[in-house]
Amino acid sequence: MLDVSEEVRAEIGDEEADRLLGGDNAPGTYDCTSCRTPGNSERERTSTVLFVGEETAVLAFAHASCIPSQVVPVSEEQLQGAVRSITGGDGQQPQPDSDLPLQAELGVTSGLLLVGGEVQPSLVVEPLVPIARPGTTGPVDVFLELLSEQGFSTITALDQVPERLPGWSVLLVMGKLHAVLQPNANGGAPVAWWQAHQPMQVADEWRSAVNKSGRVLVFAAPVGTIGQQPREDLLREAMDRAAAAGKLVGAAMPLAGT
Ligand SMILES: [Zn+2]
C-alpha cells in the first residue's frame, strides 16, 4: 500500500517506482520517518519519502497519515546521519570542532508551552550574537525586524496561538528536529532558514504533541532576551517578559510536507 508521489517518481525513475508499487522493493515493516513508530506497508498506506542530498539520495518510508510522499532536500551531512539511522549503524559520529561556530549562531530550544489555554509544542529561537541585516556588518541587532518582514507576528502576550506563516514549516526526520524551512525566493523546494548542525533530539511528549496538533509554534527573540532556561516554567516566564517588552515574534508552522 505504497504511495509514490510524482516528485518522488521523477527522482527515482519509473522503473524503480513501478518496482516499489509492484511490491518487489516494498519495505514490509519499517520505522516511520516522521513519528518513528513502526509501520507496515502491507497493512497500512505508506508514503515513500526521498531524502536528497548534494550527492546521494535515500528512500525512506512513513505512515501516509503522518506525511505524504515527497522529496525532502537535506544536507549531505544530514543524509549520512539519516542513513546511519535507517541502517541502524553507528550514530555517534564525532563532530569536528571546526563546525562548532556554525552551531553558535542560533540557539533553538524545544518546549511544551501553555498558549491560549492549550499545551502547544513550541520552538524558541534566539541568536547567540546580534544579527545584522544580510550584506551589512552593522552591529545593530535587526533579528526581529527581519522576521517581521518575513511575516512573523509580534507577540505581546502568550494568550493566543500566532498565525500560520504560509510556506514555512518544521522538518522532523526520524523523530528528530532537522530544520525550519522557509519558502524559496527562487521558487521550487523550500530552503532551510535554520538547520540543525546535528539533528536535534526532542522529548517524546513534544513529538507526540506535534503529531497530535500537526503544528509547531515558532517563537523568536533577540540575543540576550531569553537565554538557556533549564525548565519549561522558567522558559515560559522569560518569554512572558520578552513579550511584555515587545521583544518576541512568533508564527505557527506545520510539519514539512503536510
Ligand atoms: Zn508515522
py3Dmol code that shows the C-alpha trace and the ligand (Angstrom):
import py3Dmol

protein = """\
ATOM      1  CA  MET A   1       0.000   0.000   0.000  1.00  0.00           C
ATOM      2  CA  LEU A   2       2.686   2.436  -1.083  1.00  0.00           C
ATOM      3  CA  ASP A   3       2.227   5.990  -2.250  1.00  0.00           C
ATOM      4  CA  VAL A   4       4.847   7.251  -4.672  1.00  0.00           C
ATOM      5  CA  SER A   5       4.269  10.918  -5.474  1.00  0.00           C
ATOM      6  CA  GLU A   6       5.041  12.388  -8.872  1.00  0.00           C
ATOM      7  CA  GLU A   7       8.051  14.240  -7.485  1.00  0.00           C
ATOM      8  CA  VAL A   8       9.467  11.083  -5.928  1.00  0.00           C
ATOM      9  CA  ARG A   9       8.816   9.205  -9.163  1.00  0.00           C
ATOM     10  CA  ALA A  10      10.634  11.889 -11.129  1.00  0.00           C
ATOM     11  CA  GLU A  11      13.687  11.444  -8.903  1.00  0.00           C
ATOM     12  CA  ILE A  12      13.843   7.656  -8.703  1.00  0.00           C
ATOM     13  CA  GLY A  13      12.617   6.926 -12.224  1.00  0.00           C
ATOM     14  CA  ASP A  14       9.609   4.995 -13.500  1.00  0.00           C
ATOM     15  CA  GLU A  15      11.298   1.632 -13.292  1.00  0.00           C
ATOM     16  CA  GLU A  16      12.154   1.861  -9.600  1.00  0.00           C
ATOM     17  CA  ALA A  17       8.786   3.453  -8.813  1.00  0.00           C
ATOM     18  CA  ASP A  18       6.956   0.609 -10.518  1.00  0.00           C
ATOM     19  CA  ARG A  19       9.098  -1.971  -8.749  1.00  0.00           C
ATOM     20  CA  LEU A  20       8.163  -0.377  -5.445  1.00  0.00           C
ATOM     21  CA  LEU A  21       4.491  -0.250  -6.321  1.00  0.00           C
ATOM     22  CA  GLY A  22       4.647  -3.839  -7.544  1.00  0.00           C
ATOM     23  CA  GLY A  23       5.796  -4.847  -4.087  1.00  0.00           C
ATOM     24  CA  ASP A  24       9.244  -6.098  -5.106  1.00  0.00           C
ATOM     25  CA  ASN A  25      11.126  -3.447  -3.187  1.00  0.00           C
ATOM     26  CA  ALA A  26       8.402  -2.598  -0.692  1.00  0.00           C
ATOM     27  CA  PRO A  27       9.724  -2.383   2.841  1.00  0.00           C
ATOM     28  CA  GLY A  28       7.214  -4.559   4.669  1.00  0.00           C
ATOM     29  CA  THR A  29       7.746  -3.289   8.194  1.00  0.00           C
ATOM     30  CA  TYR A  30       9.603  -0.037   8.729  1.00  0.00           C
ATOM     31  CA  ASP A  31      10.059   2.732  11.265  1.00  0.00           C
ATOM     32  CA  CYS A  32       8.045   5.747  10.182  1.00  0.00           C
ATOM     33  CA  THR A  33      10.456   8.508   9.243  1.00  0.00           C
ATOM     34  CA  SER A  34       8.145  11.110  10.745  1.00  0.00           C
ATOM     35  CA  CYS A  35       6.764   9.720  14.009  1.00  0.00           C
ATOM     36  CA  ARG A  36       9.290   6.921  14.422  1.00  0.00           C
ATOM     37  CA  THR A  37       6.746   4.304  15.378  1.00  0.00           C
ATOM     38  CA  PRO A  38       6.585   1.041  13.403  1.00  0.00           C
ATOM     39  CA  GLY A  39       4.606   0.809  10.202  1.00  0.00           C
ATOM     40  CA  ASN A  40       3.755  -1.974   7.787  1.00  0.00           C
ATOM     41  CA  SER A  41       3.426  -1.259   4.099  1.00  0.00           C
ATOM     42  CA  GLU A  42       1.320  -4.384   3.612  1.00  0.00           C
ATOM     43  CA  ARG A  43      -1.304  -3.299   6.093  1.00  0.00           C
ATOM     44  CA  GLU A  44      -1.435   0.489   6.009  1.00  0.00           C
ATOM     45  CA  ARG A  45      -0.964   3.241   3.488  1.00  0.00           C
ATOM     46  CA  THR A  46       2.697   4.149   3.398  1.00  0.00           C
ATOM     47  CA  SER A  47       4.394   7.188   1.880  1.00  0.00           C
ATOM     48  CA  THR A  48       7.723   6.934   0.127  1.00  0.00           C
ATOM     49  CA  VAL A  49       9.942   9.801   1.243  1.00  0.00           C
ATOM     50  CA  LEU A  50      13.090  10.518  -0.697  1.00  0.00           C
ATOM     51  CA  PHE A  51      15.837  12.408   1.130  1.00  0.00           C
ATOM     52  CA  VAL A  52      18.053  14.087  -1.411  1.00  0.00           C
ATOM     53  CA  GLY A  53      21.499  15.403  -0.518  1.00  0.00           C
ATOM     54  CA  GLU A  54      24.061  17.023  -2.781  1.00  0.00           C
ATOM     55  CA  GLU A  55      25.467  13.685  -3.885  1.00  0.00           C
ATOM     56  CA  THR A  56      23.264  10.900  -2.673  1.00  0.00           C
ATOM     57  CA  ALA A  57      19.647  10.137  -2.003  1.00  0.00           C
ATOM     58  CA  VAL A  58      17.964   7.802   0.458  1.00  0.00           C
ATOM     59  CA  LEU A  59      14.496   6.351   0.189  1.00  0.00           C
ATOM     60  CA  ALA A  60      12.604   6.089   3.458  1.00  0.00           C
ATOM     61  CA  PHE A  61       9.046   5.315   4.475  1.00  0.00           C
ATOM     62  CA  ALA A  62       6.397   6.974   6.590  1.00  0.00           C
ATOM     63  CA  HIS A  63       2.786   6.404   7.552  1.00  0.00           C
ATOM     64  CA  ALA A  64       0.653   8.135   4.927  1.00  0.00           C
ATOM     65  CA  SER A  65      -1.289   9.577   7.868  1.00  0.00           C
ATOM     66  CA  CYS A  66       1.918  11.277   9.107  1.00  0.00           C
ATOM     67  CA  ILE A  67       3.301  12.801   5.903  1.00  0.00           C
ATOM     68  CA  PRO A  68       2.574  12.482   2.202  1.00  0.00           C
ATOM     69  CA  SER A  69       5.044  11.018  -0.276  1.00  0.00           C
ATOM     70  CA  GLN A  70       7.592  13.707  -1.053  1.00  0.00           C
ATOM     71  CA  VAL A  71      11.138  14.699  -1.815  1.00  0.00           C
ATOM     72  CA  VAL A  72      12.970  16.271   1.134  1.00  0.00           C
ATOM     73  CA  PRO A  73      16.138  18.238   0.391  1.00  0.00           C
ATOM     74  CA  VAL A  74      18.754  17.784   3.117  1.00  0.00           C
ATOM     75  CA  SER A  75      22.444  18.464   3.503  1.00  0.00           C
ATOM     76  CA  GLU A  76      24.815  15.647   2.692  1.00  0.00           C
ATOM     77  CA  GLU A  77      25.810  15.543   6.346  1.00  0.00           C
ATOM     78  CA  GLN A  78      22.211  15.091   7.478  1.00  0.00           C
ATOM     79  CA  LEU A  79      21.717  12.472   4.842  1.00  0.00           C
ATOM     80  CA  GLN A  80      24.610  10.448   6.179  1.00  0.00           C
ATOM     81  CA  GLY A  81      23.021  10.737   9.617  1.00  0.00           C
ATOM     82  CA  ALA A  82      19.727   9.535   8.173  1.00  0.00           C
ATOM     83  CA  VAL A  83      21.466   6.610   6.501  1.00  0.00           C
ATOM     84  CA  ARG A  84      23.090   5.607   9.778  1.00  0.00           C
ATOM     85  CA  SER A  85      19.752   5.919  11.479  1.00  0.00           C
ATOM     86  CA  ILE A  86      17.962   3.849   8.821  1.00  0.00           C
ATOM     87  CA  THR A  87      20.579   1.130   8.697  1.00  0.00           C
ATOM     88  CA  GLY A  88      20.987   1.104  12.478  1.00  0.00           C
ATOM     89  CA  GLY A  89      24.657   1.880  12.007  1.00  0.00           C
ATOM     90  CA  ASP A  90      26.876   3.989  14.189  1.00  0.00           C
ATOM     91  CA  GLY A  91      25.038   7.194  15.003  1.00  0.00           C
ATOM     92  CA  GLN A  92      27.719   8.556  17.262  1.00  0.00           C
ATOM     93  CA  GLN A  93      29.838  10.242  14.707  1.00  0.00           C
ATOM     94  CA  PRO A  94      32.126  12.740  16.474  1.00  0.00           C
ATOM     95  CA  GLN A  95      31.672  16.271  15.194  1.00  0.00           C
ATOM     96  CA  PRO A  96      34.779  18.151  14.149  1.00  0.00           C
ATOM     97  CA  ASP A  97      35.500  21.172  16.322  1.00  0.00           C
ATOM     98  CA  SER A  98      35.706  23.459  13.328  1.00  0.00           C
ATOM     99  CA  ASP A  99      31.947  23.141  12.889  1.00  0.00           C
ATOM    100  CA  LEU A 100      31.109  24.464  16.322  1.00  0.00           C
ATOM    101  CA  PRO A 101      30.949  28.166  15.406  1.00  0.00           C
ATOM    102  CA  LEU A 102      28.156  27.367  12.948  1.00  0.00           C
ATOM    103  CA  GLN A 103      26.095  25.923  15.746  1.00  0.00           C
ATOM    104  CA  ALA A 104      26.604  29.049  17.779  1.00  0.00           C
ATOM    105  CA  GLU A 105      24.591  31.314  15.533  1.00  0.00           C
ATOM    106  CA  LEU A 106      21.051  30.434  16.529  1.00  0.00           C
ATOM    107  CA  GLY A 107      20.050  28.720  19.746  1.00  0.00           C
ATOM    108  CA  VAL A 108      16.895  26.631  19.389  1.00  0.00           C
ATOM    109  CA  THR A 109      15.004  25.215  22.357  1.00  0.00           C
ATOM    110  CA  SER A 110      12.014  22.895  22.110  1.00  0.00           C
ATOM    111  CA  GLY A 111       9.363  23.015  24.778  1.00  0.00           C
ATOM    112  CA  LEU A 112       5.701  22.491  25.536  1.00  0.00           C
ATOM    113  CA  LEU A 113       4.147  25.871  26.305  1.00  0.00           C
ATOM    114  CA  LEU A 114       0.693  26.727  27.511  1.00  0.00           C
ATOM    115  CA  VAL A 115      -0.632  29.129  24.891  1.00  0.00           C
ATOM    116  CA  GLY A 116      -4.288  30.081  24.638  1.00  0.00           C
ATOM    117  CA  GLY A 117      -5.216  27.530  27.288  1.00  0.00           C
ATOM    118  CA  GLU A 118      -3.640  24.581  25.492  1.00  0.00           C
ATOM    119  CA  VAL A 119      -0.257  22.935  25.646  1.00  0.00           C
ATOM    120  CA  GLN A 120       1.493  23.692  22.376  1.00  0.00           C
ATOM    121  CA  PRO A 121       4.693  22.158  21.035  1.00  0.00           C
ATOM    122  CA  SER A 122       6.970  25.137  20.511  1.00  0.00           C
ATOM    123  CA  LEU A 123      10.416  26.116  19.399  1.00  0.00           C
ATOM    124  CA  VAL A 124      12.126  29.141  20.824  1.00  0.00           C
ATOM    125  CA  VAL A 125      14.829  30.622  18.650  1.00  0.00           C
ATOM    126  CA  GLU A 126      17.372  33.095  19.924  1.00  0.00           C
ATOM    127  CA  PRO A 127      20.566  34.122  18.174  1.00  0.00           C
ATOM    128  CA  LEU A 128      23.737  33.987  20.221  1.00  0.00           C
ATOM    129  CA  VAL A 129      25.078  37.134  18.603  1.00  0.00           C
ATOM    130  CA  PRO A 130      23.379  40.310  17.340  1.00  0.00           C
ATOM    131  CA  ILE A 131      22.056  39.681  13.828  1.00  0.00           C
ATOM    132  CA  ALA A 132      22.857  42.346  11.244  1.00  0.00           C
ATOM    133  CA  ARG A 133      20.944  42.763   8.023  1.00  0.00           C
ATOM    134  CA  PRO A 134      22.423  40.441   5.372  1.00  0.00           C
ATOM    135  CA  GLY A 135      25.032  42.231   3.327  1.00  0.00           C
ATOM    136  CA  THR A 136      25.822  44.692   6.100  1.00  0.00           C
ATOM    137  CA  THR A 137      28.198  44.418   9.004  1.00  0.00           C
ATOM    138  CA  GLY A 138      26.249  46.783  11.190  1.00  0.00           C
ATOM    139  CA  PRO A 139      26.325  45.931  14.890  1.00  0.00           C
ATOM    140  CA  VAL A 140      22.632  46.775  15.113  1.00  0.00           C
ATOM    141  CA  ASP A 141      20.507  43.768  16.036  1.00  0.00           C
ATOM    142  CA  VAL A 142      17.732  43.583  13.452  1.00  0.00           C
ATOM    143  CA  PHE A 143      16.712  39.956  14.055  1.00  0.00           C
ATOM    144  CA  LEU A 144      13.100  40.750  14.963  1.00  0.00           C
ATOM    145  CA  GLU A 145      12.795  43.312  12.211  1.00  0.00           C
ATOM    146  CA  LEU A 146      13.934  40.729   9.658  1.00  0.00           C
ATOM    147  CA  LEU A 147      11.458  38.160  10.954  1.00  0.00           C
ATOM    148  CA  SER A 148       8.613  40.679  10.970  1.00  0.00           C
ATOM    149  CA  GLU A 149       9.392  41.381   7.337  1.00  0.00           C
ATOM    150  CA  GLN A 150       9.099  37.632   6.709  1.00  0.00           C
ATOM    151  CA  GLY A 151       5.627  37.655   8.237  1.00  0.00           C
ATOM    152  CA  PHE A 152       6.193  36.681  11.855  1.00  0.00           C
ATOM    153  CA  SER A 153       3.684  38.358  14.190  1.00  0.00           C
ATOM    154  CA  THR A 154       4.656  40.489  17.136  1.00  0.00           C
ATOM    155  CA  ILE A 155       3.609  38.679  20.317  1.00  0.00           C
ATOM    156  CA  THR A 156       2.556  40.999  23.109  1.00  0.00           C
ATOM    157  CA  ALA A 157       1.157  38.239  25.327  1.00  0.00           C
ATOM    158  CA  LEU A 158       1.201  34.458  25.078  1.00  0.00           C
ATOM    159  CA  ASP A 159      -2.566  34.221  25.234  1.00  0.00           C
ATOM    160  CA  GLN A 160      -3.247  33.092  21.699  1.00  0.00           C
ATOM    161  CA  VAL A 161      -1.682  30.933  19.058  1.00  0.00           C
ATOM    162  CA  PRO A 162       0.182  33.050  16.493  1.00  0.00           C
ATOM    163  CA  GLU A 163      -0.957  32.947  12.903  1.00  0.00           C
ATOM    164  CA  ARG A 164       0.282  30.394  10.463  1.00  0.00           C
ATOM    165  CA  LEU A 165       3.086  31.660   8.257  1.00  0.00           C
ATOM    166  CA  PRO A 166       2.460  30.478   4.684  1.00  0.00           C
ATOM    167  CA  GLY A 167       5.268  28.460   3.133  1.00  0.00           C
ATOM    168  CA  TRP A 168       7.191  27.938   6.370  1.00  0.00           C
ATOM    169  CA  SER A 169       7.409  24.540   8.013  1.00  0.00           C
ATOM    170  CA  VAL A 170       9.324  22.477  10.530  1.00  0.00           C
ATOM    171  CA  LEU A 171      11.254  19.441   9.325  1.00  0.00           C
ATOM    172  CA  LEU A 172      11.309  16.404  11.599  1.00  0.00           C
ATOM    173  CA  VAL A 173      13.179  13.392  10.274  1.00  0.00           C
ATOM    174  CA  MET A 174      13.401  10.106  12.142  1.00  0.00           C
ATOM    175  CA  GLY A 175      11.715  11.866  15.028  1.00  0.00           C
ATOM    176  CA  LYS A 176      14.500  14.430  15.302  1.00  0.00           C
ATOM    177  CA  LEU A 177      14.381  18.112  14.536  1.00  0.00           C
ATOM    178  CA  HIS A 178      16.323  18.884  11.382  1.00  0.00           C
ATOM    179  CA  ALA A 179      15.344  22.309  10.167  1.00  0.00           C
ATOM    180  CA  VAL A 180      12.939  25.190   9.953  1.00  0.00           C
ATOM    181  CA  LEU A 181      12.143  25.658   6.282  1.00  0.00           C
ATOM    182  CA  GLN A 182      11.118  28.855   4.530  1.00  0.00           C
ATOM    183  CA  PRO A 183       9.784  29.483   1.034  1.00  0.00           C
ATOM    184  CA  ASN A 184      12.394  29.504  -1.705  1.00  0.00           C
ATOM    185  CA  ALA A 185      12.617  33.032  -3.120  1.00  0.00           C
ATOM    186  CA  ASN A 186      13.520  31.498  -6.484  1.00  0.00           C
ATOM    187  CA  GLY A 187      10.585  29.111  -6.451  1.00  0.00           C
ATOM    188  CA  GLY A 188      10.913  25.357  -6.061  1.00  0.00           C
ATOM    189  CA  ALA A 189      11.526  23.368  -2.895  1.00  0.00           C
ATOM    190  CA  PRO A 190      11.677  25.246   0.412  1.00  0.00           C
ATOM    191  CA  VAL A 191      15.079  26.110   1.813  1.00  0.00           C
ATOM    192  CA  ALA A 192      16.378  25.928   5.359  1.00  0.00           C
ATOM    193  CA  TRP A 193      16.045  29.082   7.402  1.00  0.00           C
ATOM    194  CA  TRP A 194      17.608  27.281  10.320  1.00  0.00           C
ATOM    195  CA  GLN A 195      19.261  23.902  10.021  1.00  0.00           C
ATOM    196  CA  ALA A 196      20.374  21.793  12.949  1.00  0.00           C
ATOM    197  CA  HIS A 197      24.081  21.210  12.840  1.00  0.00           C
ATOM    198  CA  GLN A 198      23.271  17.787  14.173  1.00  0.00           C
ATOM    199  CA  PRO A 199      19.665  16.525  14.177  1.00  0.00           C
ATOM    200  CA  MET A 200      18.228  17.688  17.475  1.00  0.00           C
ATOM    201  CA  GLN A 201      16.700  15.248  19.886  1.00  0.00           C
ATOM    202  CA  VAL A 202      13.245  16.251  21.080  1.00  0.00           C
ATOM    203  CA  ALA A 203      11.274  14.849  24.007  1.00  0.00           C
ATOM    204  CA  ASP A 204       8.769  12.087  23.249  1.00  0.00           C
ATOM    205  CA  GLU A 205       5.978  14.257  24.706  1.00  0.00           C
ATOM    206  CA  TRP A 206       6.932  17.083  22.381  1.00  0.00           C
ATOM    207  CA  ARG A 207       6.889  14.804  19.362  1.00  0.00           C
ATOM    208  CA  SER A 208       3.546  13.269  20.229  1.00  0.00           C
ATOM    209  CA  ALA A 209       2.091  16.748  20.812  1.00  0.00           C
ATOM    210  CA  VAL A 210       3.263  17.722  17.313  1.00  0.00           C
ATOM    211  CA  ASN A 211       1.773  14.593  15.821  1.00  0.00           C
ATOM    212  CA  LYS A 212      -1.497  15.443  17.520  1.00  0.00           C
ATOM    213  CA  SER A 213      -1.701  19.147  16.682  1.00  0.00           C
ATOM    214  CA  GLY A 214       0.092  18.945  13.330  1.00  0.00           C
ATOM    215  CA  ARG A 215       1.886  22.193  14.003  1.00  0.00           C
ATOM    216  CA  VAL A 216       4.707  23.799  15.866  1.00  0.00           C
ATOM    217  CA  LEU A 217       4.708  27.315  17.285  1.00  0.00           C
ATOM    218  CA  VAL A 218       7.975  29.008  16.480  1.00  0.00           C
ATOM    219  CA  PHE A 219       8.910  31.955  18.677  1.00  0.00           C
ATOM    220  CA  ALA A 220      11.944  34.152  18.277  1.00  0.00           C
ATOM    221  CA  ALA A 221      13.618  36.802  20.400  1.00  0.00           C
ATOM    222  CA  PRO A 222      16.788  38.871  20.007  1.00  0.00           C
ATOM    223  CA  VAL A 223      20.100  37.835  21.516  1.00  0.00           C
ATOM    224  CA  GLY A 224      20.203  38.000  25.304  1.00  0.00           C
ATOM    225  CA  THR A 225      16.424  38.063  25.788  1.00  0.00           C
ATOM    226  CA  ILE A 226      15.538  34.548  26.908  1.00  0.00           C
ATOM    227  CA  GLY A 227      18.754  32.614  27.339  1.00  0.00           C
ATOM    228  CA  GLN A 228      19.109  28.968  28.259  1.00  0.00           C
ATOM    229  CA  GLN A 229      16.334  28.004  30.634  1.00  0.00           C
ATOM    230  CA  PRO A 230      16.585  24.682  32.446  1.00  0.00           C
ATOM    231  CA  ARG A 231      12.834  24.225  32.910  1.00  0.00           C
ATOM    232  CA  GLU A 232       9.722  24.905  30.863  1.00  0.00           C
ATOM    233  CA  ASP A 233       8.169  27.114  33.561  1.00  0.00           C
ATOM    234  CA  LEU A 234      11.286  29.309  33.582  1.00  0.00           C
ATOM    235  CA  LEU A 235      11.276  29.372  29.793  1.00  0.00           C
ATOM    236  CA  ARG A 236       7.680  30.494  29.906  1.00  0.00           C
ATOM    237  CA  GLU A 237       8.452  33.287  32.400  1.00  0.00           C
ATOM    238  CA  ALA A 238      11.322  34.507  30.247  1.00  0.00           C
ATOM    239  CA  MET A 239       9.030  34.506  27.228  1.00  0.00           C
ATOM    240  CA  ASP A 240       6.330  36.414  29.080  1.00  0.00           C
ATOM    241  CA  ARG A 241       8.934  39.045  29.956  1.00  0.00           C
ATOM    242  CA  ALA A 242      10.117  39.167  26.330  1.00  0.00           C
ATOM    243  CA  ALA A 243       6.531  39.565  25.114  1.00  0.00           C
ATOM    244  CA  ALA A 244       5.830  42.341  27.606  1.00  0.00           C
ATOM    245  CA  ALA A 245       8.990  44.122  26.452  1.00  0.00           C
ATOM    246  CA  GLY A 246       7.940  43.851  22.798  1.00  0.00           C
ATOM    247  CA  LYS A 247      10.830  41.511  22.067  1.00  0.00           C
ATOM    248  CA  LEU A 248       9.011  38.421  20.884  1.00  0.00           C
ATOM    249  CA  VAL A 249       7.696  37.357  17.491  1.00  0.00           C
ATOM    250  CA  GLY A 250       6.039  34.095  16.556  1.00  0.00           C
ATOM    251  CA  ALA A 251       4.342  32.020  13.895  1.00  0.00           C
ATOM    252  CA  ALA A 252       2.592  28.679  13.637  1.00  0.00           C
ATOM    253  CA  MET A 253       4.102  26.186  11.192  1.00  0.00           C
ATOM    254  CA  PRO A 254       3.027  22.750  10.037  1.00  0.00           C
ATOM    255  CA  LEU A 255       5.413  19.854   9.718  1.00  0.00           C
ATOM    256  CA  ALA A 256       7.257  19.877   6.404  1.00  0.00           C
ATOM    257  CA  GLY A 257       5.282  18.120   3.718  1.00  0.00           C
ATOM    258  CA  THR A 258       1.928  18.251   5.477  1.00  0.00           C
TER     259      THR A 258
END
"""
ligand_1 = """\
1
ZN
Zn 4.185 7.846 11.416
"""
view = py3Dmol.view(width=600, height=400)
view.addModel(protein, "pdb")
view.setStyle({"model": 0}, {"cartoon": {"style": "trace"}})
view.addModel(ligand_1, "xyz")
view.setStyle({"model": 1}, {"stick": {}})
view.zoomTo()
view.show()
